[in-house]
Each structure stands twice: as structure tokens, then as C-alpha cells.
């Protein structure tokens, strides 16, 4: 029996802008992109705020690639 190769999404934390309204997270059909419990307080033009750290729940990721097309920063790749 042939072994099935599973392709999963991976987030490059150096490229991710950690937007609270992450379009890739909203587009994920299996809700595999989750916010970590730790957030970073940042200062922007609008004042202080927090930005979540995102990760992929591999058990939920279907490997469909929708998130890669929706990520404006190009931070998500399939591996």
C-alpha cells in the first residue's frame, strides 16, 4: 500500500504582520489558523494595541491552499 503524502500550511512568522483581521484565517474552511494565547503590545498610528501570534493546527489543516492565496504578506506556504 502506498503511503499518502500530506501537504500542510506553514506560517513564516518573520513575514506575518499578525493582523487581528487576518484574511487567511477568515478564509480557512477548517479554521486551522488559530491565535496563540500570547500577544504582543505594539504602538501604531492609532495608539497602543495587541497583535496575535498565529499558528496552524496541523490536525485541522486540509492542505487546500486557500490560506496561501489569501495571505497578503505571502507568509503562508505549503510544505
VEXPANU-135266 format. One record per residue (C-alpha): residue number from 1; residue in three letters; x, y, z. Coordinates in steps of 0.25 Angstrom, whole numbers, plus 5000, padded with zeros to 4 digits. Layout:
<nuvexs>
<nuvex><i>NUM</i><aa>ala</aa><X>X</X><Y>Y</Y><Z>Z</Z></nuvex>
...
</nuvexs>
This chain:
<nuvexs>
<nuvex><i>1</i><aa>unk</aa><X>5000</X><Y>5000</Y><Z>5000</Z></nuvex>
<nuvex><i>2</i><aa>unk</aa><X>5006</X><Y>5014</Y><Z>4996</Z></nuvex>
<nuvex><i>3</i><aa>unk</aa><X>5008</X><Y>5024</Y><Z>5007</Z></nuvex>
<nuvex><i>4</i><aa>unk</aa><X>4999</X><Y>5036</Y><Z>5006</Z></nuvex>
<nuvex><i>5</i><aa>unk</aa><X>5007</X><Y>5049</Y><Z>5006</Z></nuvex>
<nuvex><i>6</i><aa>unk</aa><X>5000</X><Y>5060</Y><Z>5013</Z></nuvex>
<nuvex><i>7</i><aa>unk</aa><X>5003</X><Y>5075</Y><Z>5010</Z></nuvex>
<nuvex><i>8</i><aa>unk</aa><X>5001</X><Y>5085</Y><Z>5021</Z></nuvex>
<nuvex><i>9</i><aa>unk</aa><X>5001</X><Y>5100</Y><Z>5022</Z></nuvex>
<nuvex><i>10</i><aa>unk</aa><X>5012</X><Y>5107</Y><Z>5030</Z></nuvex>
<nuvex><i>11</i><aa>unk</aa><X>5013</X><Y>5121</Y><Z>5034</Z></nuvex>
<nuvex><i>12</i><aa>unk</aa><X>5026</X><Y>5129</Y><Z>5033</Z></nuvex>
<nuvex><i>13</i><aa>unk</aa><X>5026</X><Y>5137</Y><Z>5046</Z></nuvex>
<nuvex><i>14</i><aa>unk</aa><X>5036</X><Y>5147</Y><Z>5040</Z></nuvex>
<nuvex><i>15</i><aa>unk</aa><X>5027</X><Y>5151</Y><Z>5029</Z></nuvex>
<nuvex><i>16</i><aa>unk</aa><X>5013</X><Y>5150</Y><Z>5036</Z></nuvex>
<nuvex><i>17</i><aa>unk</aa><X>5008</X><Y>5164</Y><Z>5040</Z></nuvex>
<nuvex><i>18</i><aa>unk</aa><X>4999</X><Y>5158</Y><Z>5051</Z></nuvex>
<nuvex><i>19</i><aa>unk</aa><X>4987</X><Y>5166</Y><Z>5047</Z></nuvex>
<nuvex><i>20</i><aa>unk</aa><X>4975</X><Y>5163</Y><Z>5056</Z></nuvex>
<nuvex><i>21</i><aa>unk</aa><X>4966</X><Y>5163</Y><Z>5044</Z></nuvex>
<nuvex><i>22</i><aa>unk</aa><X>4975</X><Y>5153</Y><Z>5037</Z></nuvex>
<nuvex><i>23</i><aa>unk</aa><X>4969</X><Y>5150</Y><Z>5023</Z></nuvex>
<nuvex><i>24</i><aa>unk</aa><X>4975</X><Y>5136</Y><Z>5022</Z></nuvex>
<nuvex><i>25</i><aa>unk</aa><X>4970</X><Y>5132</Y><Z>5036</Z></nuvex>
<nuvex><i>26</i><aa>unk</aa><X>4956</X><Y>5136</Y><Z>5032</Z></nuvex>
<nuvex><i>27</i><aa>unk</aa><X>4957</X><Y>5129</Y><Z>5018</Z></nuvex>
<nuvex><i>28</i><aa>unk</aa><X>4961</X><Y>5116</Y><Z>5024</Z></nuvex>
<nuvex><i>29</i><aa>unk</aa><X>4950</X><Y>5106</Y><Z>5022</Z></nuvex>
<nuvex><i>30</i><aa>unk</aa><X>4954</X><Y>5097</Y><Z>5034</Z></nuvex>
<nuvex><i>31</i><aa>unk</aa><X>4958</X><Y>5108</Y><Z>5044</Z></nuvex>
<nuvex><i>32</i><aa>unk</aa><X>4972</X><Y>5103</Y><Z>5045</Z></nuvex>
<nuvex><i>33</i><aa>unk</aa><X>4979</X><Y>5116</Y><Z>5047</Z></nuvex>
<nuvex><i>34</i><aa>unk</aa><X>4978</X><Y>5119</Y><Z>5061</Z></nuvex>
<nuvex><i>35</i><aa>unk</aa><X>4982</X><Y>5131</Y><Z>5070</Z></nuvex>
<nuvex><i>36</i><aa>unk</aa><X>4993</X><Y>5127</Y><Z>5081</Z></nuvex>
<nuvex><i>37</i><aa>unk</aa><X>4990</X><Y>5132</Y><Z>5095</Z></nuvex>
<nuvex><i>38</i><aa>unk</aa><X>5002</X><Y>5141</Y><Z>5095</Z></nuvex>
<nuvex><i>39</i><aa>unk</aa><X>5000</X><Y>5154</Y><Z>5088</Z></nuvex>
<nuvex><i>40</i><aa>unk</aa><X>5010</X><Y>5166</Y><Z>5087</Z></nuvex>
<nuvex><i>41</i><aa>unk</aa><X>5006</X><Y>5180</Y><Z>5090</Z></nuvex>
<nuvex><i>42</i><aa>unk</aa><X>5010</X><Y>5189</Y><Z>5079</Z></nuvex>
<nuvex><i>43</i><aa>unk</aa><X>5009</X><Y>5204</Y><Z>5076</Z></nuvex>
<nuvex><i>44</i><aa>unk</aa><X>5004</X><Y>5209</Y><Z>5063</Z></nuvex>
<nuvex><i>45</i><aa>unk</aa><X>4998</X><Y>5222</Y><Z>5057</Z></nuvex>
<nuvex><i>46</i><aa>unk</aa><X>4985</X><Y>5218</Y><Z>5064</Z></nuvex>
<nuvex><i>47</i><aa>unk</aa><X>4992</X><Y>5216</Y><Z>5078</Z></nuvex>
<nuvex><i>48</i><aa>unk</aa><X>4995</X><Y>5204</Y><Z>5086</Z></nuvex>
<nuvex><i>49</i><aa>unk</aa><X>4989</X><Y>5191</Y><Z>5083</Z></nuvex>
<nuvex><i>50</i><aa>unk</aa><X>4991</X><Y>5176</Y><Z>5082</Z></nuvex>
<nuvex><i>51</i><aa>unk</aa><X>4995</X><Y>5167</Y><Z>5071</Z></nuvex>
<nuvex><i>52</i><aa>unk</aa><X>4992</X><Y>5152</Y><Z>5072</Z></nuvex>
<nuvex><i>53</i><aa>unk</aa><X>5002</X><Y>5141</Y><Z>5068</Z></nuvex>
<nuvex><i>54</i><aa>unk</aa><X>4996</X><Y>5131</Y><Z>5058</Z></nuvex>
<nuvex><i>55</i><aa>unk</aa><X>4999</X><Y>5117</Y><Z>5056</Z></nuvex>
<nuvex><i>56</i><aa>unk</aa><X>4994</X><Y>5105</Y><Z>5048</Z></nuvex>
<nuvex><i>57</i><aa>unk</aa><X>4987</X><Y>5094</Y><Z>5055</Z></nuvex>
<nuvex><i>58</i><aa>unk</aa><X>4992</X><Y>5082</Y><Z>5047</Z></nuvex>
<nuvex><i>59</i><aa>unk</aa><X>4981</X><Y>5073</Y><Z>5051</Z></nuvex>
<nuvex><i>60</i><aa>unk</aa><X>4971</X><Y>5082</Y><Z>5045</Z></nuvex>
<nuvex><i>61</i><aa>unk</aa><X>4979</X><Y>5087</Y><Z>5032</Z></nuvex>
<nuvex><i>62</i><aa>unk</aa><X>4973</X><Y>5080</Y><Z>5020</Z></nuvex>
<nuvex><i>63</i><aa>unk</aa><X>4984</X><Y>5085</Y><Z>5011</Z></nuvex>
<nuvex><i>64</i><aa>unk</aa><X>4975</X><Y>5092</Y><Z>5002</Z></nuvex>
<nuvex><i>65</i><aa>unk</aa><X>4984</X><Y>5104</Y><Z>5000</Z></nuvex>
<nuvex><i>66</i><aa>unk</aa><X>4973</X><Y>5115</Y><Z>5001</Z></nuvex>
<nuvex><i>67</i><aa>unk</aa><X>4981</X><Y>5122</Y><Z>5012</Z></nuvex>
<nuvex><i>68</i><aa>unk</aa><X>4993</X><Y>5124</Y><Z>5003</Z></nuvex>
<nuvex><i>69</i><aa>unk</aa><X>4985</X><Y>5131</Y><Z>4993</Z></nuvex>
<nuvex><i>70</i><aa>unk</aa><X>4978</X><Y>5140</Y><Z>5003</Z></nuvex>
<nuvex><i>71</i><aa>unk</aa><X>4990</X><Y>5144</Y><Z>5011</Z></nuvex>
<nuvex><i>72</i><aa>unk</aa><X>4994</X><Y>5158</Y><Z>5007</Z></nuvex>
<nuvex><i>73</i><aa>unk</aa><X>5008</X><Y>5157</Y><Z>5013</Z></nuvex>
<nuvex><i>74</i><aa>unk</aa><X>5012</X><Y>5144</Y><Z>5006</Z></nuvex>
<nuvex><i>75</i><aa>unk</aa><X>5015</X><Y>5138</Y><Z>5020</Z></nuvex>
<nuvex><i>76</i><aa>unk</aa><X>5008</X><Y>5124</Y><Z>5018</Z></nuvex>
<nuvex><i>77</i><aa>unk</aa><X>5014</X><Y>5113</Y><Z>5009</Z></nuvex>
<nuvex><i>78</i><aa>unk</aa><X>5010</X><Y>5099</Y><Z>5007</Z></nuvex>
<nuvex><i>79</i><aa>unk</aa><X>5020</X><Y>5088</Y><Z>5011</Z></nuvex>
</nuvexs>
